[in-house]
């Protein structure tokens, strides 16, 4: 059985982390989770969690695909939303 990490990635039985969200494609994880990047970002409510998700390669110490420019734009937009909400 795969394990869903707090950042939305999947840790498989082999210990390999699989990316579950892509900009243009919805992936089914086998756990009943279908999620787009936009949807995943909406579930993140702190800058710390967003940092862990955005920097998952460094945080987890594994070789995962790099974010596309569009994915980076969406992550930064969520960062600005969280910063604005925290400034109130």
N, C-alpha and C positions, 0 to 999 in steps of 0.2 A: 504494500500500500504506500502510495506517495504521501508526502507531508507538505502542507502548504505553509510556507514561511510567512512571517509578519509583513514582509515587503511584497507579498503576492507571488513570489517565485515558488516553484515546486522542487522539492528535494526528493529525488527518486530513490528507489531501493538501493541502487548502486552508489549513492552518494553524489551523483551528478545533479547539478542544479539546472533546471530547464526554464527558459523564459516563457512566461505564460501570456504576456500581453504584447501585441504588436499594433502599430498604428492602423494598418489597413486590413487586418485579418483577425478574426475571432478564433481563438484556439479553445478546444475542449480538453480539459485536463484529465478526464476520466473520473473526476470527483464531483461532477455536476456543476463545475464552475466554468461559465463562459464569460469572458471579460475583455473589453477593449481598454486601451491605455487611458482614454478619457474617463471611463467608468472607474478604473483602478485609482486614478488620481483623486477622484471625488471622495474616495474612502479614506484618504490620508488627511489627518486633521492637525498635524504638528510639523514644524520645520525639521525636527529631529528624524521623524519617520520618513519624511520626504527625502532628506539627505541619505538615509540608508537605502531607500529605493533607487534614487537617482545614481548613487555611487555603489551599486550592488557588486560590481566587479572588485572594487577595492575592499568593501566591507566584508564580503564573503570569501575573498581571496581565490576566486575562480575565474576562468576565462569564458566570458559570456559575450554575445554580440554587443557591439557598441550601439548607442542610441543614434538614430538618424537625426538629421537637422530638424525635421518636423516634430519628432518625439522630444527633442531638447526644448523646442519652443513651447510645447505643451507643459513640460515639467517646470520650466521657468515661469510660465503663466500661473501655474498653481502656487509656486513659491511666492509670487507677488500677491496673490489672493490671500495666502496665509499671513504674510507680513502685514498686509493692510488690516486684516481681521485682528491681529495681535496688537496693532498700534492703538486700537480703540480703548 
